[in-house]
Amino acid sequence: MQSQQDRRRRIVRSSIMWAIVAVVLVGIGWLMYRAAGSVPTTTTNGTLSVPVSASDISIGPASASVTLLEYSDFECPACAAYYPVVNQLLADPQVAGKVRLVYRYFPLRDIHPNAQESAQAAQAASLQGKFWQMHDKLFDTQTTWENLSASAARAQFISYAGSLGLDVTKFTADIDSAPVIAAVNADYDSAVSSGVNGTPTFFVNGSQMAQPSSFDDFKAKVLQPLNAHQ
């Protein structure tokens, strides 16, 4: 009886989570419509234009059969809604050890005023080996900094660096440095050349993923390359 109750609770939690994701995506779609023309578009066949390389930020085995690439914006509510979903996916017994997650920046600057700076904060943290810690902190606290002024948001990100044990002096110098800005902009340009115009956008082994309708659908789309060879 207890196991059936637990299963029902998990189903309810999953349904609520995907309902939130759906609502947020609709809102983001409306905002993107309002901001039409702010993000350049190109003709694409749904293929990643810049292949994954050793310079990409990733987690999971480099030899994994499946590479899941996410173009994301730390100020995007839909990305924040997907953040626990992606974590759940990577922890799933059928997925763990088989999938490599690659993160690329796609700050929607015209509708998210602190998107670029938050991406630079994550990249600056990566120079000290703590990208994923900053990634999690930015999403966990998105509602805290998303509406701050540029200077206040920057101060917030510097405070996060301290709380994560980073060298704050180095982080403060790196966050607006030319190499950090170039890395963020290179990801942005690769997204544009791949036809990406919203976040989050996922690619599986270089092919753009259609919008999933549930966690099981998300997992099935990610594992499709594995299942196709069984």
C-alpha positions as CSV (number, residue, x, y, z in Angstrom):
1,M,0.0,0.0,0.0
2,Q,2.8,2.4,0.9
3,S,4.6,1.8,-2.4
4,Q,1.4,2.5,-4.3
5,Q,0.9,5.8,-2.4
6,D,4.6,6.7,-3.1
7,R,4.0,6.0,-6.8
8,R,0.9,8.2,-6.8
9,R,2.8,11.0,-5.1
10,R,5.6,10.7,-7.7
11,I,3.1,10.8,-10.5
12,V,1.4,13.9,-9.0
13,R,4.8,15.7,-8.5
14,S,5.8,14.9,-12.0
15,S,2.5,16.1,-13.4
16,I,2.8,19.4,-11.5
17,M,6.4,19.8,-12.6
18,W,5.6,19.4,-16.3
19,A,2.5,21.7,-15.9
20,I,4.8,24.4,-14.6
21,V,7.3,23.8,-17.4
22,A,4.4,24.0,-20.0
23,V,3.1,27.3,-18.5
24,V,6.6,28.8,-18.4
25,L,7.3,27.8,-22.0
26,V,4.1,29.4,-23.2
27,G,5.1,32.6,-21.4
28,I,8.6,32.5,-22.9
29,G,7.1,31.9,-26.3
30,W,4.9,35.0,-26.0
31,L,7.9,37.1,-24.9
32,M,10.0,35.8,-27.8
33,Y,7.1,36.7,-30.1
34,R,7.1,40.2,-28.6
35,A,10.9,40.4,-29.1
36,A,10.8,39.1,-32.7
37,G,13.8,40.3,-34.7
38,S,16.0,40.7,-31.6
39,V,17.7,37.3,-32.2
40,P,19.0,36.7,-35.7
41,T,17.8,33.6,-37.3
42,T,19.3,31.3,-40.0
43,T,18.0,28.6,-42.1
44,T,18.7,25.3,-40.4
45,N,18.0,21.6,-40.8
46,G,18.0,21.1,-37.0
47,T,21.7,20.2,-36.9
48,L,24.3,21.6,-34.5
49,S,26.5,24.0,-36.5
50,V,29.5,23.9,-34.1
51,P,30.3,20.3,-33.0
52,V,31.0,19.6,-29.4
53,S,34.7,19.8,-28.5
54,A,37.0,19.5,-25.5
55,S,36.5,23.2,-24.9
56,D,32.8,22.8,-24.1
57,I,31.6,22.7,-20.5
58,S,30.2,19.3,-19.8
59,I,29.4,16.8,-17.1
60,G,29.4,13.0,-17.6
61,P,31.7,10.6,-19.4
62,A,33.3,12.0,-22.5
63,S,33.0,8.6,-24.0
64,A,29.2,8.5,-23.4
65,S,27.1,7.2,-26.4
66,V,24.7,10.1,-26.1
67,T,25.6,13.8,-25.9
68,L,22.8,16.1,-24.7
69,L,23.6,19.7,-25.4
70,E,21.6,22.5,-23.9
71,Y,21.5,26.1,-25.0
72,S,20.3,28.0,-21.9
73,D,19.9,31.4,-20.3
74,F,20.3,31.7,-16.5
75,E,17.6,34.4,-16.4
76,C,15.1,32.4,-18.5
77,P,12.2,31.0,-16.3
78,A,11.7,28.0,-18.6
79,C,15.4,27.1,-18.2
80,A,15.0,27.4,-14.4
81,A,12.0,25.1,-14.7
82,Y,14.0,22.6,-16.7
83,Y,16.9,22.7,-14.4
84,P,15.5,20.1,-11.9
85,V,14.2,18.1,-14.8
86,V,17.7,17.7,-16.4
87,N,19.1,16.8,-13.0
88,Q,16.4,14.1,-12.6
89,L,17.2,12.8,-16.0
90,L,20.9,12.5,-15.3
91,A,20.2,10.7,-12.1
92,D,17.8,8.2,-13.7
93,P,19.2,4.7,-13.5
94,Q,18.6,4.2,-17.2
95,V,20.5,7.3,-18.1
96,A,23.3,7.6,-15.5
97,G,26.7,7.0,-17.1
98,K,25.3,6.9,-20.6
99,V,24.7,10.6,-21.3
100,R,27.1,13.5,-21.4
101,L,25.5,16.9,-20.7
102,V,27.0,19.9,-22.5
103,Y,26.0,23.4,-21.5
104,R,26.2,26.4,-23.9
105,Y,25.3,30.0,-23.2
106,F,22.5,31.7,-25.1
107,P,21.7,34.8,-23.1
108,L,18.5,36.5,-24.4
109,R,19.8,40.0,-23.9
110,D,16.9,41.9,-25.3
111,I,14.4,40.5,-22.9
112,H,16.6,39.4,-19.9
113,P,18.8,42.4,-18.8
114,N,21.1,40.3,-16.5
115,A,21.4,37.3,-18.8
116,Q,24.8,38.3,-20.3
117,E,26.3,39.1,-17.0
118,S,25.1,35.9,-15.3
119,A,26.6,33.9,-18.2
120,Q,29.8,35.7,-17.7
121,A,29.7,34.9,-14.0
122,A,29.3,31.2,-14.8
123,Q,32.2,31.3,-17.3
124,A,34.4,33.2,-14.7
125,A,33.6,30.5,-12.2
126,S,34.5,27.8,-14.7
127,L,38.0,29.2,-14.8
128,Q,38.3,28.1,-11.2
129,G,36.7,24.7,-11.8
130,K,33.3,25.6,-10.3
131,F,31.0,26.2,-13.3
132,W,28.4,23.7,-12.2
133,Q,28.3,25.1,-8.6
134,M,27.7,28.6,-10.0
135,H,25.2,27.1,-12.6
136,D,23.2,25.7,-9.7
137,K,23.4,28.8,-7.6
138,L,22.2,31.0,-10.4
139,F,19.2,28.9,-11.1
140,D,18.4,28.3,-7.4
141,T,18.4,32.1,-6.8
142,Q,17.1,33.3,-10.2
143,T,14.2,35.3,-8.6
144,T,16.7,37.0,-6.3
145,W,18.8,38.7,-9.0
146,E,16.7,38.7,-12.2
147,N,15.2,42.1,-11.5
148,L,18.2,43.8,-10.0
149,S,20.1,46.7,-11.7
150,A,23.2,45.7,-13.6
151,S,25.5,46.9,-10.8
152,A,23.5,45.1,-8.1
153,A,23.3,41.9,-10.1
154,R,27.1,42.0,-10.5
155,A,27.6,42.5,-6.8
156,Q,25.2,39.6,-6.2
157,F,27.2,37.3,-8.5
158,I,30.5,38.3,-6.8
159,S,28.9,37.4,-3.4
160,Y,28.0,34.0,-4.8
161,A,31.6,33.5,-5.9
162,G,32.7,34.1,-2.2
163,S,30.0,31.7,-0.9
164,L,31.3,29.0,-3.3
165,G,34.9,29.4,-2.1
166,L,36.2,31.0,-5.3
167,D,39.1,33.5,-5.3
168,V,36.9,36.6,-5.3
169,T,39.6,38.9,-6.6
170,K,40.3,36.7,-9.6
171,F,36.6,36.2,-10.2
172,T,35.9,39.9,-10.1
173,A,38.7,40.5,-12.7
174,D,37.6,37.6,-14.9
175,I,33.8,38.3,-15.0
176,D,34.2,41.2,-17.5
177,S,37.4,40.0,-19.1
178,A,37.8,39.7,-22.9
179,P,38.3,35.9,-22.8
180,V,35.2,35.4,-20.7
181,I,33.0,37.6,-22.9
182,A,34.4,36.0,-26.0
183,A,33.5,32.5,-24.7
184,V,29.9,33.5,-24.0
185,N,29.6,35.3,-27.3
186,A,31.0,32.2,-29.2
187,D,28.3,30.0,-27.7
188,Y,25.7,32.6,-28.6
189,D,26.9,32.8,-32.2
190,S,26.9,29.0,-32.4
191,A,23.3,28.9,-31.3
192,V,22.3,31.5,-33.9
193,S,24.1,29.6,-36.6
194,S,22.3,26.4,-35.5
195,G,18.9,28.2,-35.9
196,V,18.3,28.4,-32.1
197,N,15.9,31.3,-31.2
198,G,14.7,30.4,-27.7
199,T,15.7,28.7,-24.5
200,P,16.1,26.0,-23.4
201,T,16.9,24.3,-26.7
202,F,18.3,20.8,-26.6
203,F,20.4,18.8,-29.2
204,V,20.9,15.1,-29.0
205,N,24.1,13.9,-30.7
206,G,24.0,17.0,-32.8
207,S,20.3,16.9,-33.8
208,Q,17.8,19.3,-32.4
209,M,15.2,17.8,-30.0
210,A,11.5,18.4,-30.5
211,Q,9.8,19.8,-27.4
212,P,9.1,17.0,-25.0
213,S,5.7,16.6,-23.4
214,S,6.6,14.8,-20.2
215,F,9.6,13.5,-18.3
216,D,9.2,10.1,-19.9
217,D,9.1,11.7,-23.3
218,F,12.2,13.7,-22.5
219,K,14.0,10.6,-21.4
220,A,12.9,8.7,-24.5
221,K,14.1,11.4,-26.8
222,V,17.5,11.5,-25.1
223,L,17.9,7.7,-25.1
224,Q,16.6,7.3,-28.7
225,P,20.1,6.9,-30.2
226,L,20.8,4.0,-27.7
227,N,17.5,2.3,-28.3
228,A,17.9,2.6,-32.1
229,H,20.9,0.3,-31.9
230,Q,19.3,-2.3,-29.7
